[in-house]
């Protein structure tokens, strides 16, 4: 025997019926905090800032990046 029950209610009504806590305030706070952090760090995405930060690591990082690129390109070339 198979039975299907359809319940028509809002998410708020379902949450209350199941006794789940209301976390909408916490969610709003987290969204606001993430927005603040994104806005504060958006300048780090500019190419100038990215290169300045990357260059500060010195030639070691540049050499590692070059090796990574060579390895990636070497794996994509067809071998005959």
C-alpha distance (Angstrom), angle and dihedral (degrees) to the residues before:
residue distance angle dihedral
X1 . . .
X2 3.78 . .
X3 3.78 124.1 .
X4 3.79 128.9 -173.2
X5 3.79 122.5 -162.2
X6 3.77 120.1 -169.2
X7 3.79 118.1 -160.0
X8 3.78 119.1 -164.7
X9 3.79 109.7 -158.5
X10 3.77 141.1 122.2
X11 3.81 121.3 -99.7
X12 3.81 88.2 -108.4
X13 3.81 91.6 54.3
X14 3.80 91.6 47.2
X15 3.81 91.4 49.4
X16 3.80 91.8 51.9
X17 3.81 93.0 45.0
X18 3.82 91.8 51.8
X19 3.81 92.0 44.1
X20 3.78 95.0 -120.9
X21 3.81 119.0 157.7
X22 3.79 120.9 -103.6
X23 3.82 105.6 -113.0
X24 3.80 97.6 168.1
X25 3.83 91.7 108.2
X26 3.79 91.0 52.0
X27 3.79 90.9 46.8
X28 3.82 91.7 50.9
X29 3.80 90.3 50.1
X30 3.81 92.3 49.8
X31 3.80 92.4 48.8
X32 3.82 91.1 50.3
X33 3.81 91.5 48.2
X34 3.80 92.6 49.5
X35 3.82 90.1 48.6
X36 3.81 90.3 52.5
X37 3.80 91.6 49.9
X38 3.79 93.3 47.5
X39 3.81 91.2 49.1
X40 3.82 91.3 47.8
X41 3.81 93.3 50.5
X42 3.79 100.9 36.9
X43 3.81 92.0 101.5
X44 3.82 88.9 63.5
X45 3.80 87.9 69.3
X46 3.78 93.0 63.5
X47 3.82 112.8 107.2
X48 3.81 92.2 -124.4
X49 3.82 93.5 54.9
X50 3.79 92.0 42.8
X51 3.80 92.6 53.3
X52 3.80 92.5 43.5
X53 3.81 90.8 53.7
X54 3.79 92.6 43.4
X55 3.80 93.6 48.7
X56 3.81 90.7 51.4
X57 3.81 89.0 70.0
X58 3.79 89.7 67.1
X59 3.76 132.2 -140.9
X60 3.80 93.6 -39.8
X61 3.79 91.7 69.5
X62 3.78 91.3 43.7
X63 3.80 91.0 52.1
X64 3.82 91.9 48.6
X65 3.80 90.2 49.3
X66 3.82 91.2 50.0
X67 3.83 90.9 50.3
X68 3.79 91.0 48.5
X69 3.81 91.1 51.5
X70 3.80 92.2 47.2
X71 3.79 91.2 50.0
X72 3.80 90.8 49.1
X73 3.77 93.6 48.1
X74 3.79 92.6 44.4
X75 3.79 91.0 55.6
X76 3.78 93.2 52.0
X77 3.80 99.9 51.5
X78 3.81 115.7 96.8
X79 3.78 115.1 -114.5
X80 3.77 119.0 -142.0
